[in-house]
Amino acid sequence: MSPITAESLALAPGARVVVAMSGGVDSAVTAALLHEAGLEVVGITLQLYDHGAATAKKGACCAGQDIKDARNVANAIGIPHYVLDFEARFKAAVIDDFAKSYAAGRTPIPCVRCNQKIKFTDLLEVARDLGAEALATGHYARRLGGATNAELRRAVDPAKDQSYFLFATTRAQLDFVRFPLGDLDKETTRREAARLALPVAEKPESQDICFVPEGHYSRVVGKLEPKAMRKGAILHVDGRRLGEHAGIGNYTVGQRRGLGVADRERLYVVGLDAEKAEVRVGPRDASMVAGVEIRDLNRLAPWRLGQEVRIKHRYNEPAIAGRIEAVSDDAARLAFAAPESGVAPGQAAVLYDGERVLGGGWIERTLAIPTSLDSHAARSYLQAVSAE
């Protein structure tokens, strides 16, 4: 018995739904459960990058084998399946942006850009053109509400929650998209894949960025933005030159492994200067910041000055306490309740009120802790600021 019904997705019985099929188990189960629920399912897989390179790379979203897997799943379910060539759009909107961000000393999130620029823009329009009432994906997130004015919430399974990657989804897009797996955990999804006898039931999860061979992102950056690989100095925050690096495209703020230099205490990347090709490193305390300024806001719910929120500034880090200190049409300043490390410009800061996603923006710059305060005093300062 399917755990999903048309009614639970705020859809009419028999409604046409386009499912974005990446070739993995999550999107396969999404398509199969919707079909089992009596909806008219159309599967679409996007060809996003070179066929030869894609076929050579295993375990990555939208690779050559994944397209074949998606087609095999569609055949097993008994639904129509189409492959669309989005390679040029993907390169311009995601890959080029990825390389340019690293060259500028920023840390990009290509999965957010893909959702924002490709899946929930171009693919969504394709779904509308096909007369679909919704676009469904295998993301682990929850959409609550009726056909309009929906809310975005965390997935039931906190270990799989992908709401962070969906923060840029607009209200209009959220009304059209569906996330059928949001109430399931990964183990349940695997069981459903086995019950439905899907050919990808035992397929391992993709871990790497889809267009980055074997996780070596610097190769992509170096090929597209050679200036990101020019040599420069590795400087300690106290001014000492510790060594030389092979390009700022190899580093991100908060990084502590693979720095190529050593000191009396463990070092972290605390800043990148693209113009001077400098990597600044220091102890963990030197990487602490008081908050962030964010731009290009997307608000899925009202924000107000002084509002207490939870802030997630990195996908693999838990959301932390903070508040909205200033907000305008397209920018905001967020204060953390306590100093935070590893905050990188270019990443997203996503705001939560409990389980609900309020929206977020892209980190433009970090806010320094007053230099006159030591680490203990800085924590007290930030706590006092947040209590005002």
N, C-alpha and C positions, 0 to 999 in steps of 0.2 A: 504494500500500500504506500503510495507516494506521500511523503511528508509535506508536499506542496499542493495547493489548490489554486485555481484561478482567483477565487475570492480572496485568499490570503495575500495575493499580489495586487489586489485592486484592479483586476482585469475581468472582462466579460468571458464567460465560458466559450471556448473555441476561438478566442482572439488570436490574431497572428502576432508572433513574437520573433524577432531576430535575435539569435544568440551568437555572441562573439566567441568563436571556437579557436583556441590557441593550439590545440593538439594535446593539451594536458588533461589530467583527470578531473580537475575542478570544473572546467568549462564543459567537458563531456558529460559529467553528472548533471550539470545545470540543464543542458539540452535534453537529456534523457528524462529528467524529472518533469520538465515542462511538457514534454510530449506525453508522458504517462498521465499527466493531469488533464489531458484533453485539449491542450492549446495547439494551435497550428504553428509549428516551429520551423524556422528557416535558419540554417547554419551558415555563417560567413567566417572565413579565415582570411586574414590579411597577410599578403606577401610583403614583408617590410624591408628586406635587404637582399643583397646579391644571392641568387640561387646556389651558386657554387660554394660560397662561404657559409651559407646557411646550412647546406647539406653536410658540410664537413664538421660542423659543431653540434655535438649531441647535448641533450638536456637543456636546451634553450628555447624560450618562447618563440613561436613563429619561424622556426628553422625548417629546412626542407623535409626532414622526417616528420616533424610535427604537423606539417600540412597533410602529409599522407595519413598520419594517425587521425587527424580531424576528419578526413574524408572516410576513413574506415569506420569511425564512430558513427558518422551520419548514416552510412549505409546500414550499419547494424541496427540503428534506431528506426530507420526508414523515413528519413527527412531529407529534403533537398539541401544541397551544400554547394556553396560558391566560393571561389578564391579570387580576391581582388588585389590587383597590383597597386600598392600604396608606397612603393619604394621611394619615389622622388619626394613625396610629401613627408615621409618619415625622416629621410635624410635632412631635409631643410628644417623641419620643426623640432627634431629630437637629436639626431646625431651631431649636426653642425652646432647646435646650441650647447650640447654636452662638451664638445671640444673647446669652443670659445669660452665657456665658463671656466674650465680648468686653466686656460691660457691667461685669463684675467685674475687668477688667484682665488676663484670661487669654487664651491663644491655643489655640483648640480644634482638633480634628482630626475633622471630620464623617465622613470615610470610615471611620475606625475605629469611631465610634459606629454607623454604618450597618451595618457588618459585625457588630458586637457585639450591637446591639439589634434589628436587623431581619433581615438575611440569615441569620445563624447562630443565630437564636432563633426568630422567627416563621416565616420561610420554611422553615427546617429542620423545624419541626413540621408544616408543610403537606406537605413531602416524605414524612415518616413516615406521615401520614394517608393518603397516596396509595399506601402500600405500597412505597415506594422503598427500596432498600438503600443509597443514597448521594445526596448533594446535590453537584453539581459546579459550579464557577464558572470564569471565565476569568482568575483571578488568576495572576500569575507568582510562584509559590512551589512548593516541593516537599514532599510528604508521603511520608515513608519508613516502611515497616513493613507489617505485615499488617492484618487487620481491626480489631485493637485495639492499644493501646499505641503508637500511631504517633508519629513525630517530625515537627516542622515545621522545614524548612530553607530556606535562601536559594534563589532560582531560579538556574538555570545562567547566565542572562544577567544580569550585575550591573546593567546599565543599566535593566533592566525589573523588577528584583526588588521585590516588593510585600510581603515578609514583615513589614516594619515595621507595615503596616496590619492585619496579622492576629494581632498579639501577644496580643490579648484573647480569641482563640479558646480555649475550654476543652479539656481533654483529651477529654472525652466528645464534644464537637462535632468535634474533629479526627478521631476514630475514624469519624465519619459523612461528613465532607466529603472531596472530591477536587479536586485542582488539576492537570488533565491537561496544561496548558501549561508546567509548571515546568521541564521538560527542553528546551524550545524557546526560541529567541531570536525577536525580533519579525519579523525578515526571513523566518525559516522559517514563522512563523504566516501571514504575508502570502502566501507561496508556496502553503501548504496551502489558503488561502481561494481562490486562483486555480485550483488543481488541482480543488477541489471545486465550482467554479463558483458560489460563494456570491454573492448579490446585493449584499453589503456588502464585497466583496473590496477595493475601492478607497476605502472610506469613511475619512475622516481620524479621528485619535484625538481623544477628548474631553480638553480641558486644564483646564477650569474646574470648580469645585465645581458639581454638577448643578443646585442650586436658586438659584445666584447669577448673576443676569443680567450677562453680559459681564464677569464677574470683579469687579464692584463690590459686594463683600461688605458695605461700610458701609451700603448702601441697605437691605439686609435687616436688619442690626443696628439701624439707626435706626428702622425701621418697627416692629419688635417690642420694642425696648428703648430708648425715647427718651432715657432718662437717660444712655445711653452717648454721646450726642451733645451733651451740655451743654458749653459752653465752659469752658476752664480754662487754667492757666499751663503754659508749657514752661520748665522749670527746668534749668539746668546743674547737674551734680553738685557744683560748687563754690559753689552757692547763687545764682548770678546768674539773673535772669529774662530769658529770651531772646525771649519772644514769647507768643502766645496760640494755642491750638489749638481746633478745632471739634468736639472729642469724642474721648475715649480709644478709642472704637470704631474710630477710623481708624488705630490704631497697634498694633504688636506688638513685644515685646522683640527686639532685634537688628536692627530696621529701620534703614536708613540713607538711603533715598530718600524724597522727598516729606515731609520733616519741616517745611518752611516756615520754617526758621531757619538761620542760618549762624554760624560762629565761626572762630577762627584755624586749627582743624584739623577734619578730617572728624568728624561727629557720628553717634552711634548712639543708639537708644532703649535705655536701661539699666534702666528701671523704670517701672511704671504704678501710680498710686494712685487707685483707683476712687472711694474715699470723698471725697478732696479734688479729684478730677478733674484730677490733675497728671500731666504727662508729664515724666519725668526723662531727660535726654540727657547724653552725655559722649563722650570719646575711646574708642577701642576698648579700651584697657587698663581703663577703668572698667567695661566690660561683662564682664570676665573673672570666672569663678567657679571654685570649687574642686571642686564636685560638686553633687549634688542629693539631696533627700529625695523619695521617691515613695510613692504610696498606691494602694489598690485593686489589689493585686498579682494577677497571673495567672502561675502557674508551670507551665510545660510540661515542666520537668525539675527535679531537685533543685537548690537553691541552698545555698551554705555560706558562713559567715563567712570573710572574707579571700580569697574566690575571685577569681582574675583573670579578667576578662571583657572583651569589646568592647561598648561602649555607643553606641547610636544615639539621639540626642535630637531629631533632626529628619530628616524623610524625605529631603530633598535634600542632606544632609550625610553624609559617610562615618562609619562607626562608629569610635570612638576607644577607646584603652586605658583601663582603669579597674579598680576592684575593689569588691567588696561589703564595706562597712565595718560595717554593722549590718543585721540583718534580723529581722523578727517575722512574725506571721501575715499581717498586711495592710499592712506598711510596710517600707521599707528605706532605708538611706543609702548612696549610691554616691559614691566618690571618683574623680575624673579623674586620670590619670597626669600631666597638665599642664593648666594653666588653660585654660578653654574659654569662648568668647564665643557670644552669640546663643542662650543657653539660656532658654527661656520657660516659666514656669508654665502648666499646662494642656496642654502637649504631652506626648507619651509618651516614656519612656526604655525602650528595648528592649535586652535583653541577649542576646549571642551568645557561643557557645563554638565558634569556627571557623565552620562553615556552619550549625550548629544554633541554632535560636531557643530560648533558655531561658525566655522569657517577658518580663514587664516590668510597668510601672505608670505612673500619671499623675504628672507632676512637680508636687509640691505647693509646693515652694520651692527656691531655689538656696542654696548654701553659699558664703559670702563667703571670699575669701582674707584672711588676717590683715592688718589695715591697717598694721601696723608694718613690713611687708615691701614693698620696691619690686618692680617687675615681674620683674626677673631673679632676685631672691631668692625671690619667690613661686613661680617655676617650680622652683627647687631644693627649696623646701619641699614642694611637691606631689609631686615625684619621690621625695623622702625618705619622705613619708607612704606612698606606694604601694609602697615597697620594704620597709616594716616587716613 
